[in-house]
Amino acid sequence: MLDSVFDSTASVIAPGTFLLCVACALVLGLLLAAAYMFRSRYTKSFVATVAMLPAVVCVVIMMVNGNIGAGVAVAGVFGLVRFRSVPGTAKEIGIIFLAMGAGLIAGMGYLGYASLFTVVMCAVMLLYNTLDFGTKKNAALYKTLRVTIPEDLDYTNVFEDVFPRFVREWELSQVKTTNMGSLFRLTYDITLRDASVEKALIDELRKRNGNLEITVSKQETTSTEL
């Protein structure tokens, strides 16, 4: 079962062998797609692509098997998927490479190893999703604060006496003028001392900025990070 189904001396793949490998790759793709959907946000088009991707890679590998251009073809397939026009998350990129790996192994004829690889990786994925592996502890404390202040206030230290009472760490990440330059919109990345002090912090900031707009939102990872 763990041996290659191909005869190393054969130059033509039999139709039965071809269909067996493609069918196995499709089943493995369905398993990967189902494991990815467990406790994850997804779109119909993405999971359908993941389900078909192992079969596509499998066919490519079978068609170039034993050919000197195999390396170039495989690198081209990986490059086309990785450098898509629409950037993906680290999790999406990871499942794409898992699907490609399963298709590559199946395309080489090692159907047993392809199945074993897929089952192990699906089990690990389900375990990580169940345990919420990698979830940031105290995520409710990390916030992005946007405050609008009048132009006559010095934004460099306007809240230096307010933040220490409610915030453990803060960093001014952006300054933007608005309302024809009559207002400043400041963006801070902050870490609250306690999640319950959020309203008290907003109330203090309202006293300082003349009750102008204040927004507190979940702090997100920057687009350049995975």
C-alpha positions in Angstrom: 0.0 0.0 0.0 2.9 2.4 0.7 4.7 1.5 -2.5 4.3 3.6 -5.7 1.6 2.3 -8.0 3.8 3.3 -11.0 6.2 1.1 -12.8 9.5 3.0 -12.9 10.2 1.5 -16.3 6.9 2.5 -17.9 6.7 5.7 -20.0 2.8 5.7 -20.3 0.4 5.8 -17.3 -2.5 3.4 -17.7 -6.0 4.9 -17.6 -6.9 2.9 -14.6 -3.9 4.1 -12.6 -4.5 7.7 -13.7 -8.2 7.5 -12.5 -7.1 5.8 -9.2 -4.7 8.6 -8.4 -7.1 11.4 -9.3 -9.9 9.8 -7.3 -7.6 9.4 -4.3 -6.5 13.1 -4.6 -10.1 14.3 -4.7 -11.0 12.3 -1.6 -7.9 13.8 0.2 -8.9 17.3 -0.9 -12.4 16.8 0.5 -10.9 15.7 3.8 -8.6 18.8 3.9 -11.5 21.1 3.1 -13.8 19.6 5.7 -11.0 19.9 8.4 -10.4 23.5 7.4 -14.1 24.4 7.8 -14.2 23.2 11.4 -14.5 26.3 13.6 -13.0 28.5 10.8 -14.3 31.4 8.7 -14.4 30.4 5.0 -16.0 31.1 1.7 -17.6 28.6 -0.6 -15.1 29.3 -3.4 -12.1 28.9 -1.2 -13.1 25.5 0.3 -14.1 24.3 -3.2 -10.6 25.3 -4.5 -8.9 23.4 -1.6 -11.0 20.3 -2.4 -9.9 20.3 -6.0 -6.3 21.5 -5.6 -4.8 18.1 -4.7 -6.2 16.6 -7.9 -4.9 19.4 -10.0 -1.4 19.0 -8.6 -1.6 15.2 -8.9 -2.3 15.4 -12.6 0.5 17.9 -13.2 3.0 15.7 -11.4 1.8 12.6 -13.3 2.1 14.3 -16.6 5.7 15.4 -16.0 6.8 12.2 -14.1 10.3 11.3 -15.2 10.7 14.4 -17.2 13.5 16.9 -16.7 10.9 19.7 -16.7 9.2 18.4 -13.6 11.0 20.7 -11.2 10.1 23.8 -13.3 6.4 22.8 -13.6 6.0 22.1 -9.9 7.7 25.4 -8.9 5.4 27.2 -11.4 2.3 25.7 -9.9 3.4 26.7 -6.3 4.3 30.2 -7.5 1.0 30.8 -9.2 -1.1 29.9 -6.2 1.1 31.5 -3.6 1.4 34.9 -5.3 -2.3 35.5 -6.0 -3.6 39.0 -6.7 -5.7 38.8 -3.5 -3.5 38.2 -0.4 -4.6 35.5 2.0 -4.2 34.9 5.7 -1.5 32.6 7.0 -4.1 29.9 7.6 -5.3 30.0 4.1 -1.8 29.8 2.7 -1.1 26.9 5.0 -4.0 24.8 3.9 -3.2 25.6 0.2 0.3 24.2 0.7 -1.1 21.2 2.6 -3.4 20.5 -0.3 -0.5 20.8 -2.8 1.6 18.5 -0.7 -1.1 15.8 -0.7 -1.6 16.2 -4.4 2.1 16.0 -5.1 2.5 12.7 -3.1 -0.5 11.2 -4.8 0.8 12.3 -8.2 4.0 10.4 -7.5 1.9 7.3 -6.9 2.4 6.9 -3.2 -1.3 6.8 -2.4 -0.8 5.3 1.1 1.7 8.0 2.1 -0.6 10.6 0.7 -3.6 9.3 2.7 -1.5 9.0 5.9 -0.1 12.5 5.4 -3.6 13.9 5.0 -5.2 12.1 7.9 -2.4 13.2 10.3 -2.5 16.8 9.2 -6.3 16.9 9.4 -6.1 15.5 12.9 -3.6 18.1 13.9 -5.7 20.9 12.4 -8.8 19.7 14.2 -6.9 19.5 17.5 -5.4 23.0 17.1 -8.9 24.5 16.3 -10.5 22.7 19.2 -7.9 24.0 21.7 -7.8 27.5 20.1 -4.1 27.1 19.7 -2.3 30.4 19.3 -5.1 32.5 20.7 -3.7 35.6 22.3 -4.3 35.7 26.0 -6.1 38.7 27.4 -7.1 39.7 23.9 -9.8 42.1 25.3 -7.0 44.3 26.7 -5.5 45.1 23.4 -7.4 47.9 21.7 -7.0 50.5 18.9 -8.0 54.0 20.1 -9.0 56.8 17.7 -9.4 60.2 19.3 -10.3 63.5 17.5 -8.9 66.6 19.1 -9.0 70.4 18.2 -6.0 71.8 16.4 -5.0 74.0 19.3 -4.1 71.0 21.5 -0.6 69.6 21.3 -1.2 66.0 20.4 2.3 64.9 21.4 1.5 64.8 25.1 -2.2 65.7 25.4 -3.2 62.5 27.1 0.1 61.8 29.0 -1.6 62.3 32.4 -4.7 60.3 31.5 -3.3 57.1 30.0 -1.2 55.9 33.0 -4.4 55.6 35.1 -6.2 53.2 32.7 -3.6 52.0 30.2 -0.5 49.9 30.8 1.1 50.6 27.4 0.3 53.0 24.6 1.8 54.0 21.3 0.8 56.8 18.9 0.7 55.0 15.5 -1.0 57.6 13.3 -1.8 61.4 13.2 -4.3 62.6 10.6 -5.8 66.0 10.0 -9.5 66.3 9.3 -12.3 68.8 8.8 -10.2 71.1 6.6 -7.3 70.9 9.0 -9.2 72.2 12.0 -9.1 68.8 13.8 -6.5 66.1 14.5 -7.4 62.4 14.5 -5.0 60.4 16.6 -4.7 56.6 16.5 -3.2 54.8 19.4 -2.4 51.1 20.0 -3.1 50.6 23.7 -3.1 47.9 26.3 -5.7 48.4 29.0 -4.9 47.7 32.7 -8.3 45.9 32.9 -11.1 45.4 30.5 -13.6 47.0 32.8 -11.9 50.5 32.6 -12.7 51.1 29.0 -15.7 53.3 29.6 -13.9 55.2 32.3 -11.1 55.9 29.9 -13.5 57.2 27.3 -15.2 59.5 29.8 -11.8 61.0 30.7 -10.8 61.5 27.1 -14.2 63.2 26.4 -13.4 65.8 29.0 -10.0 66.5 27.3 -11.1 66.6 23.7 -14.2 68.6 24.0 -16.6 65.6 23.5 -15.4 65.1 20.0 -15.5 61.7 18.3 -13.7 58.7 20.1 -13.5 55.2 18.8 -12.3 52.1 20.5 -11.9 48.9 18.5 -10.2 45.5 18.6 -6.5 45.7 17.9 -5.7 43.9 14.7 -2.4 42.5 13.3 -0.9 44.7 10.6 -1.3 43.5 7.0 2.5 42.9 6.7 2.5 40.3 9.4 1.4 36.6 9.1 
